[in-house]
Structure formats: structure tokens, C-alpha cells
Amino acid sequence: MRSKQPSRADDSASSDSAASAPIEIDVARTGGFAGITRRWTAQPPEDEASEWISLIDRCPWDEVTPPKDDRKAVRGAVPHAAPPRQPVPDGFVWWIRASWSGEPAGPSTREAELPDDAVTGAWRELIDAVRDWNRATSNP
């Protein structure tokens, strides 16, 4: 069963500062026994952007199939690059979107949907960084 991609309208954590942030990373985890969706967002300041872009660049975006609805919109993604995985009953599915404005290429957006067992290495680092950043800014 394919999980529903979280919509921006559902995300109450977004703020007006997102429009001015040079980088935004959204992470959502759906599924599990209860089927609850959890969301985290990081909008680091411009002086931290290069560190975050480096973290984003280490993720193997071209090795995953982007979410079904956005395959044409994802720059640099290779549809069907990874063989389809069988869903794990009550397993988690992670949805990740990274958007940033950069030179000289201009704005970039990457998106991926991953089963829980694929969240390793750079993916795990990125997700953990977003969750940590979100917790630190939500509870100053």
C-alpha cells in the first residue's frame, strides 16, 4: 500500500519565515501500527545553508523513486531508478523534501519517499538533523 504524501496545507508548523529562508527541509514519517503521521521542518539561517546543502548532497537522491505525483517536478531524479520494495505491514514510510535557492543553478528541490529500512547512512543523518533542528527551535 502506498502512503499518501503529506500536503503543505496539512502542515501547521510552516510559518511566514519559510518564504525568506534560503533552505527548507521537510520530513514526514507515516505508517506504523497506529498509522500516525509525524512532521518535522528545518529552516536554517543563511549562514548555515552550506552545511545543510552539503548534508542534502550526500543523500543518494538519484537512487530512489520520487513520490508518484512529483516525478516530473523533481530535478535530477531518475524515475524507477530503484526496484520497487514490498511494503512492510505496519512499517514506517519517510517522505523528505529539500528546497533551496542556490547559485549558479538557481532554486533546487529534491524529494524522496523511503521505506523505513532504507533510512540509513546519509538519509539517517539528514532526518536526524532535521528532527534535532526542529526540536531545538520549537523548545528554545
Order of alpha helices (4+ residues) and beta strands (2+ residues): alpha-beta-beta-alpha-beta-beta-alpha
